[in-house]
């Protein structure tokens, strides 16, 4: 267990909900650390007087459990191994692979001596019959790959924080990427192979396999377009029109289906626009960000667009901190992020550098257009902290690790 990366935020949520009647459901992109979190938590249970017989853990992508891919057989198997006079901790990894798993889960949930934990790499785990059966009786833990703070806490080399950030976006934020070193150097070929495997698993298994898309090359053309346009305002029709200029004919309805599939597998995130003055959602020109910049580099063969990559990192960090995040519209200007949590609102403008005064003035203009009393932040890679009429200019690396 010593080599497992501790994920205190997610671990603490599991610990806080332990032994409650609520089912704990961890969702997130493949290889972000869901199974490792289960191992960490099971180890914690054993350290606190829970015996091995009280823990049943099944990964439904393990061929050893193929015989349990029937909900009734699964249910009877778990029930026959329950310890009647003690609390039993049941862990189902990638439970969406079991047809009608909801029936087994709901029946087990009703038992007073059962504490249930599930993971899934597809948001459909929380759709349809399951949410009807367990409505209001579950807590979803939305897991992401490593934050920058988590990443540098186990970073294997002695480098500057700028170099650590460069590796973070180049090699990706999946926990296993930190293991790919050789002779005090990154093993780049292994990192690329790992990212390729993650990408193929998401695309071929979770998207093509589930949605039965026939034209994989057309799907991939949309995926590459979305990864190449992170942080840009876009629409389904615009994507279709742009692909046509590249001699790729993808109808808007197909673009819509592909993007929805990407969203359900947590490889892509949609950020809607929000009218700050009118306090209302806007239906057009959303922005999209990706779950991991390393996959983007693998897929496109380039980094580039440093400003939008930094935006992407900040967006994911705001999600980790529990905010609902929107793109802000204030009259004719735009604020990168409106972050709302527990009734409090914060505004964020993100840019690579404001050493150029024109860039500084442009970024401040967006935040200055907001006239309420909520906190406003300008995040850049520049050193030093300043305040401009209530707008706090903070070094983004410092903000990421605070």
C-alpha positions as CSV (number, residue, x, y, z in Angstrom):
1,X,0.0,0.0,0.0
2,X,3.0,2.3,0.5
3,X,3.3,3.1,-3.2
4,X,-0.4,4.1,-3.6
5,X,-0.9,7.9,-4.1
6,X,-3.1,9.2,-1.2
7,X,-6.2,11.0,-2.5
8,X,-7.3,12.7,0.8
9,X,-10.2,14.7,-0.6
10,X,-11.9,11.6,-2.1
11,X,-10.9,9.3,0.8
12,X,-12.3,11.7,3.4
13,X,-15.7,11.7,1.6
14,X,-15.8,7.9,1.7
15,X,-14.8,7.9,5.4
16,X,-17.4,10.6,6.3
17,X,-20.2,8.6,4.6
18,X,-19.1,5.2,5.9
19,X,-21.8,3.0,7.5
20,X,-24.6,5.4,6.3
21,X,-27.6,4.1,4.4
22,X,-26.3,6.0,1.4
23,X,-24.6,4.1,-1.5
24,X,-21.3,5.7,-2.3
25,X,-20.8,6.0,-6.1
26,X,-17.5,7.1,-7.6
27,X,-17.6,8.2,-11.2
28,X,-14.8,9.4,-13.5
29,X,-12.7,8.7,-16.5
30,X,-10.9,5.4,-16.7
31,X,-7.6,5.1,-14.8
32,X,-8.2,8.3,-12.8
33,X,-7.7,6.3,-9.5
34,X,-11.1,4.9,-8.6
35,X,-9.9,1.3,-8.0
36,X,-6.9,2.6,-6.0
37,X,-9.2,4.6,-3.9
38,X,-11.1,1.4,-3.1
39,X,-7.8,-0.3,-2.1
40,X,-6.9,2.7,0.2
41,X,-10.3,2.6,1.8
42,X,-10.3,-1.2,2.3
43,X,-6.9,-0.9,3.9
44,X,-8.3,1.8,6.3
45,X,-11.2,-0.5,7.2
46,X,-8.8,-3.3,8.0
47,X,-6.8,-1.0,10.2
48,X,-10.0,-0.3,12.1
49,X,-11.0,-3.8,13.1
50,X,-12.8,-4.8,9.9
51,X,-11.9,-8.4,9.0
52,X,-11.3,-9.7,5.4
53,X,-14.5,-11.7,5.6
54,X,-16.5,-8.5,6.0
55,X,-15.1,-7.1,2.8
56,X,-16.3,-8.3,-0.6
57,X,-14.6,-6.5,-3.6
58,X,-15.3,-7.3,-7.3
59,X,-13.9,-5.7,-10.4
60,X,-16.2,-6.5,-13.2
61,X,-13.4,-6.0,-15.8
62,X,-11.5,-8.9,-14.2
63,X,-12.0,-12.1,-16.2
64,X,-12.1,-14.0,-12.9
65,X,-15.5,-12.6,-12.2
66,X,-17.1,-13.3,-15.6
67,X,-19.5,-15.8,-13.9
68,X,-21.0,-12.9,-11.9
69,X,-22.1,-10.8,-14.8
70,X,-25.7,-11.8,-14.1
71,X,-27.4,-9.6,-11.5
72,X,-29.2,-12.5,-9.8
73,X,-26.1,-14.7,-9.6
74,X,-24.2,-11.7,-8.3
75,X,-26.8,-10.9,-5.7
76,X,-26.9,-14.5,-4.5
77,X,-23.1,-14.7,-4.4
78,X,-22.8,-11.6,-2.2
79,X,-25.7,-12.6,0.1
80,X,-24.3,-16.1,0.6
81,X,-21.0,-14.6,1.9
82,X,-22.4,-12.0,4.2
83,X,-21.4,-12.0,7.9
84,X,-24.8,-11.9,9.6
85,X,-23.9,-10.3,12.9
86,X,-21.4,-7.6,11.5
87,X,-21.4,-4.8,9.0
88,X,-20.4,-5.9,5.5
89,X,-18.6,-3.7,3.1
90,X,-19.3,-4.4,-0.6
91,X,-17.2,-2.9,-3.4
92,X,-18.3,-3.1,-7.0
93,X,-15.8,-1.8,-9.5
94,X,-17.1,-0.8,-13.0
95,X,-20.5,-2.1,-12.1
96,X,-22.1,-0.8,-15.3
97,X,-20.7,-4.0,-17.0
98,X,-23.3,-6.1,-15.2
99,X,-26.7,-6.0,-17.1
100,X,-29.5,-4.8,-14.8
101,X,-27.0,-4.4,-12.0
102,X,-29.5,-2.0,-10.4
103,X,-31.6,-4.8,-9.2
104,X,-28.8,-6.4,-7.3
105,X,-27.6,-3.1,-5.9
106,X,-31.1,-2.1,-4.7
107,X,-31.8,-5.4,-3.0
108,X,-28.4,-5.3,-1.2
109,X,-29.0,-1.7,-0.2
110,X,-32.0,-2.7,1.8
111,X,-30.0,-5.0,4.1
112,X,-29.1,-3.2,7.4
113,X,-25.7,-4.9,7.6
114,X,-24.5,-3.9,4.1
115,X,-22.5,-0.8,3.2
116,X,-22.3,-0.4,-0.6
117,X,-19.6,1.3,-2.7
118,X,-19.7,1.5,-6.5
119,X,-17.5,2.9,-9.3
120,X,-18.4,3.6,-12.9
121,X,-16.6,5.0,-16.0
122,X,-19.8,6.1,-17.5
123,X,-22.4,8.6,-16.2
124,X,-25.2,6.2,-17.2
125,X,-24.5,4.4,-14.0
126,X,-26.7,7.1,-12.4
127,X,-29.4,7.2,-15.1
128,X,-32.6,5.2,-15.6
129,X,-33.6,2.5,-13.2
130,X,-30.9,3.0,-10.6
131,X,-31.8,6.6,-9.8
132,X,-35.4,5.7,-9.6
133,X,-34.8,2.8,-7.2
134,X,-32.3,4.7,-5.0
135,X,-33.5,8.3,-5.4
136,X,-32.0,10.4,-2.6
137,X,-30.1,7.4,-1.2
138,X,-26.7,7.8,-2.8
139,X,-23.8,10.2,-2.8
140,X,-21.8,10.7,-6.0
141,X,-18.1,11.3,-5.7
142,X,-16.9,12.8,-9.0
143,X,-13.3,11.8,-9.4
144,X,-10.7,13.4,-11.6
145,X,-7.1,12.5,-12.4
146,X,-4.5,14.1,-10.1
147,X,-4.6,17.7,-9.3
148,X,-1.4,19.7,-9.7
149,X,-1.0,19.7,-5.9
150,X,-1.4,15.9,-5.7
151,X,0.9,15.5,-8.7
152,X,3.8,17.5,-7.3
153,X,3.4,15.8,-3.8
154,X,4.8,12.6,-5.3
155,X,6.8,14.2,-8.2
156,X,10.0,12.1,-8.7
157,X,12.5,14.8,-9.7
158,X,14.0,18.0,-8.2
159,X,12.8,20.6,-10.6
160,X,11.3,24.1,-10.5
161,X,7.5,24.4,-10.2
162,X,7.4,25.7,-13.8
163,X,9.1,22.5,-15.0
164,X,6.8,20.4,-12.9
165,X,3.8,22.1,-14.5
166,X,5.3,21.5,-18.0
167,X,5.6,17.7,-17.2
168,X,2.1,17.7,-15.7
169,X,0.5,18.9,-19.0
170,X,2.9,16.9,-21.2
171,X,2.8,13.6,-19.5
172,X,-0.8,13.8,-18.2
173,X,-2.3,13.7,-14.8
174,X,-3.2,10.1,-14.5
175,X,-1.6,8.6,-11.3
176,X,0.3,5.8,-13.1
177,X,2.2,8.3,-15.3
178,X,4.4,9.2,-12.3
179,X,5.7,5.6,-12.3
180,X,7.1,5.7,-15.8
181,X,10.7,6.8,-15.1
182,X,14.0,5.2,-16.0
183,X,17.5,6.3,-15.0
184,X,16.1,9.5,-13.4
185,X,14.4,10.4,-16.7
186,X,10.8,10.1,-17.9
187,X,10.2,7.0,-20.0
188,X,8.3,8.9,-22.7
189,X,7.5,5.8,-24.9
190,X,5.8,4.1,-21.9
191,X,3.8,7.3,-21.1
192,X,2.6,7.6,-24.7
193,X,1.6,3.9,-24.8
194,X,-0.3,4.3,-21.5
195,X,-2.1,7.4,-22.8
196,X,-2.9,5.6,-26.1
197,X,-4.4,2.7,-24.1
198,X,-6.6,5.0,-22.0
199,X,-7.8,6.8,-25.1
200,X,-8.6,3.6,-26.9
201,X,-10.4,2.2,-23.9
202,X,-12.6,5.2,-23.6
203,X,-13.2,5.5,-27.4
204,X,-13.6,1.8,-28.4
205,X,-15.0,0.3,-25.2
206,X,-17.0,3.0,-23.5
207,X,-18.1,5.0,-26.5
208,X,-18.2,2.8,-29.6
209,X,-19.1,-0.3,-27.6
210,X,-21.9,1.3,-25.7
211,X,-23.4,3.5,-28.4
212,X,-22.6,1.2,-31.3
213,X,-21.3,4.0,-33.6
214,X,-20.4,2.5,-37.0
215,X,-18.0,5.1,-38.3
216,X,-15.1,5.3,-35.8
217,X,-13.0,7.6,-38.0
218,X,-15.8,10.1,-38.1
219,X,-16.1,9.9,-34.4
220,X,-12.4,10.4,-33.9
221,X,-12.5,13.5,-36.2
222,X,-15.0,15.1,-33.8
223,X,-12.9,14.1,-30.8
224,X,-9.8,15.6,-32.3
225,X,-11.7,18.8,-33.1
226,X,-13.0,19.1,-29.6
227,X,-9.5,18.5,-28.1
228,X,-8.0,21.1,-30.4
229,X,-10.6,23.7,-29.5
230,X,-10.6,23.6,-25.7
231,X,-11.8,26.9,-24.3
232,X,-13.3,28.2,-27.5
233,X,-17.0,29.1,-27.8
234,X,-18.6,26.7,-30.1
235,X,-21.9,25.1,-31.2
236,X,-22.9,21.8,-32.7
237,X,-23.6,23.5,-36.1
238,X,-20.2,25.3,-36.0
239,X,-18.4,22.1,-35.4
240,X,-20.2,20.4,-38.3
241,X,-19.4,23.4,-40.6
242,X,-15.8,23.5,-39.6
243,X,-15.3,19.8,-40.3
244,X,-16.8,20.3,-43.7
245,X,-14.1,22.8,-44.6
246,X,-11.6,19.9,-43.8
247,X,-13.5,17.6,-46.2
248,X,-15.1,15.7,-43.4
249,X,-18.9,15.5,-43.6
250,X,-20.4,15.0,-40.2
251,X,-24.1,15.9,-39.8
252,X,-25.0,18.1,-36.7
253,X,-27.1,15.2,-35.2
254,X,-24.1,13.0,-35.3
255,X,-21.8,15.6,-33.8
256,X,-24.3,16.0,-31.0
257,X,-24.4,12.3,-30.4
258,X,-20.6,12.0,-30.4
259,X,-20.2,14.9,-27.9
260,X,-22.8,13.6,-25.6
261,X,-21.0,10.2,-25.6
262,X,-17.8,12.0,-24.7
263,X,-19.5,13.8,-21.9
264,X,-20.9,10.6,-20.4
265,X,-17.5,8.9,-20.4
266,X,-15.9,11.9,-18.6
267,X,-13.2,12.5,-21.2
268,X,-14.9,15.9,-22.0
269,X,-16.6,18.5,-19.9
270,X,-19.1,21.1,-21.1
271,X,-19.3,24.6,-19.5
272,X,-22.4,26.6,-20.2
273,X,-22.5,30.3,-20.4
274,X,-24.1,32.5,-17.7
275,X,-25.4,36.0,-17.9
276,X,-23.9,37.6,-14.8
277,X,-26.2,40.6,-14.7
278,X,-29.4,38.7,-15.5
279,X,-28.4,35.7,-13.3
280,X,-29.6,33.3,-16.0
281,X,-28.2,30.5,-18.1
282,X,-27.5,31.0,-21.8
283,X,-28.3,28.2,-24.3
284,X,-25.7,29.0,-27.0
285,X,-21.9,28.9,-27.5
286,X,-20.8,26.7,-24.6
287,X,-17.2,25.9,-24.0
288,X,-15.6,22.5,-23.6
289,X,-12.6,21.3,-21.7
290,X,-10.9,17.9,-21.5
291,X,-10.2,15.6,-18.5
292,X,-6.5,15.3,-19.1
293,X,-4.1,17.5,-21.1
294,X,-1.7,14.6,-21.6
295,X,-4.3,12.7,-23.7
296,X,-4.7,15.9,-25.8
297,X,-0.9,16.0,-26.4
298,X,-1.0,12.3,-27.4
299,X,-3.9,12.8,-29.7
300,X,-2.8,16.0,-31.4
301,X,1.0,15.6,-31.2
302,X,1.4,19.2,-30.0
303,X,0.9,21.3,-26.9
304,X,0.5,24.9,-28.0
305,X,-2.3,27.2,-27.1
306,X,-0.9,27.7,-23.6
307,X,-3.6,30.1,-22.5
308,X,-6.4,27.6,-23.1
309,X,-4.4,24.8,-21.6
310,X,-4.0,26.9,-18.4
311,X,-7.8,27.6,-18.5
312,X,-8.4,23.9,-18.7
313,X,-6.3,23.2,-15.7
314,X,-8.0,25.9,-13.7
315,X,-11.4,24.7,-14.7
316,X,-10.7,21.2,-13.5
317,X,-9.3,22.5,-10.2
318,X,-12.5,24.5,-9.6
319,X,-14.5,21.3,-10.1
320,X,-12.2,19.5,-7.6
321,X,-12.9,22.3,-5.1
322,X,-16.6,21.7,-5.4
323,X,-17.7,24.6,-7.5
324,X,-20.4,24.7,-10.2
325,X,-18.6,26.5,-13.0
326,X,-19.9,28.6,-15.9
327,X,-18.5,30.9,-18.5
328,X,-19.6,34.5,-17.6
329,X,-21.1,37.0,-20.0
330,X,-21.2,40.7,-18.9
331,X,-22.6,43.0,-21.6
332,X,-20.2,42.6,-24.5
333,X,-17.3,41.1,-22.5
334,X,-16.7,37.6,-21.2
335,X,-15.3,36.3,-17.9
336,X,-13.5,33.0,-18.1
337,X,-15.2,31.4,-15.1
338,X,-18.1,32.1,-12.7
339,X,-17.6,29.7,-9.8
340,X,-20.5,29.1,-7.4
341,X,-20.5,27.1,-4.2
342,X,-22.7,27.2,-1.1
343,X,-24.4,30.3,-2.3
344,X,-21.1,32.2,-2.8
345,X,-19.8,33.3,-6.2
346,X,-16.3,34.0,-7.4
347,X,-15.1,35.3,-10.7
348,X,-11.9,34.1,-12.5
349,X,-9.9,35.4,-15.4
350,X,-7.1,33.2,-16.6
351,X,-4.2,34.1,-18.9
352,X,-0.7,33.0,-19.4
353,X,1.0,36.3,-18.8
354,X,0.1,40.0,-18.3
355,X,3.6,41.4,-18.7
356,X,2.1,43.2,-21.7
357,X,0.1,46.2,-20.4
358,X,-2.5,45.8,-23.2
359,X,-3.1,42.2,-22.2
360,X,-3.4,43.2,-18.5
361,X,-5.9,45.9,-19.3
362,X,-7.9,43.5,-21.5
363,X,-8.1,40.9,-18.8
364,X,-9.0,43.5,-16.1
365,X,-11.7,44.9,-18.3
366,X,-13.8,41.8,-18.1
367,X,-13.7,41.6,-14.3
368,X,-14.1,45.3,-13.9
369,X,-17.4,45.1,-15.8
370,X,-18.9,43.1,-12.9
371,X,-20.2,45.5,-10.2
372,X,-21.2,43.2,-7.4
373,X,-19.1,42.6,-4.3
374,X,-18.1,39.0,-4.9
375,X,-14.4,38.1,-5.1
376,X,-12.6,38.5,-8.4
377,X,-9.3,36.8,-9.4
378,X,-6.8,37.2,-12.2
379,X,-4.7,34.0,-12.4
380,X,-1.4,34.1,-14.4
381,X,2.0,32.6,-14.4
382,X,3.6,35.9,-13.4
383,X,5.2,36.2,-10.0
384,X,4.0,38.5,-7.4
385,X,0.6,39.4,-6.1
386,X,-1.2,42.7,-6.7
387,X,-4.7,44.1,-6.3
388,X,-6.4,46.2,-9.0
389,X,-9.5,47.9,-7.6
390,X,-10.4,44.8,-5.7
391,X,-9.3,42.3,-8.3
392,X,-6.7,40.0,-6.9
393,X,-3.9,39.1,-9.2
394,X,-2.4,35.7,-8.0
395,X,0.3,33.4,-9.4
396,X,-1.6,30.5,-10.8
397,X,0.9,27.9,-9.5
398,X,0.5,29.2,-6.0
399,X,-3.2,29.1,-6.4
400,X,-3.1,25.5,-7.7
401,X,-1.2,24.2,-4.7
402,X,-2.7,26.3,-1.9
